[in-house]
């Protein structure tokens, strides 16, 4: 081998060595990104969507064995209404709790678009279902207005299925008649006054603003 060939060969090897040193960090970086992605994926899967978590009740309603019901609402309206049962009621019968869950999941979806509804007083009930200590997302049902149900997946409505209130009232061991009126309450003004849920403007004999066209008391 000639001296020139030997020198050119050495120079070529040094060039390859320098190229390898420059490429090594890039290779390590690329490998590191792949490993990090793999390890992070194995460490835990992304959280389930809210709709999926809320839909867990209807997917496993047969396992429900406890239900807690809490009345909520606009303070002024709740104070104006009289209720025949306490604001917090527990349903310890597994069969009755399951009946409520089944009736709730069978409700039709809330219609889209503009919907005409009765007066909404903001009176709602929070339903907390449980199965052997495992709690499902809180379901909120409105007893006035459009009677919308939220927290169990898609929005539902009770307005077309008034029997739901009968199922819920029976599970809570309330006194009949088990109808919507029981859950929206009655006016404290007296029997001669219409319920606040039945009308927005009150008559002359009831507290509040007079209806248009009526004589003002002198």
Secondary structure, 3 states (H helix, E strand, C coil): CCHHHHHHHHHHHHHHHHHHHHHHHHHHHHHHHHHHHHHHHHHCCCCCCHHHHHCHHHHCHHHCCEEEEEEECCHHHHHHEECCCCCEEEECCHHHHHHHHHHHHCCCECCCCCCCCCCCCCCEEEEEEEECCEECCCEEEECCCCCEEECCCCCEECCCCCHHHHHHHHHCCCCCCCCHHHHHCEECCCCCCCCCCCCCCCCCCCCCCCCCCCCCCC
